[in-house]
Amino acid sequence: MSADLCGKLEIDVESKTSPPKFYELLKHRPHHFPGASKDLIQSCDLHEGEWGKEGSVLHWNYFHEGKPKVAKEVVEDIDDDKKAITYRVIEGDLMEHYKSFKFVIQVIPKTDGEGSIVHWTIHYEKLHHEIIDPHTMIEFVHELTKYLDTHLHEA
């Protein structure tokens, strides 16, 4: 693994939704994302396993950078104590540019007790030096989180 090809991007997104409610959506109901996220996510299908279980494989159809895209991800880790989930991309458009790509999502209670902070970390290894860092994917998850929060808060 070449250190100069590896990177990490992080973002915190404020949410009005309580940590248990937001985490429950992330863990057990990602197939509800399309109804909550406008045009960002078209579908999330369970390819293998069970919703909310490590080792499960999810297939996503999403819209990013002006184009329809696909991703297949394995749920690599679920930490209920930390309210954190790790998804590792194993197939799809991202793998055209990256040797590895992971999303880690953690839902953290806000210090004032009202709502939560949804902390996203993207770990990646580029295939070569000409590949740019995935800043547009951080923008994507920021927008997605805002849509999910609005959906949960209005529900």
Secondary structure, DSSP 8 states (H G I E B T S, - for coil): --GGGEEEEEEEEEESS-HHHHHHHHHH-GGGHHHHSTTSEEEEEEEES-TT-TT-EEEEEEEETTEEEEEEEEEEEEETTTTEEEEEEEEEGGGGTEEEEEEEEEEEE-TTSSSEEEEEEEEEEESSTTS---HHHHHHHHHHHHHHHHHHHH-
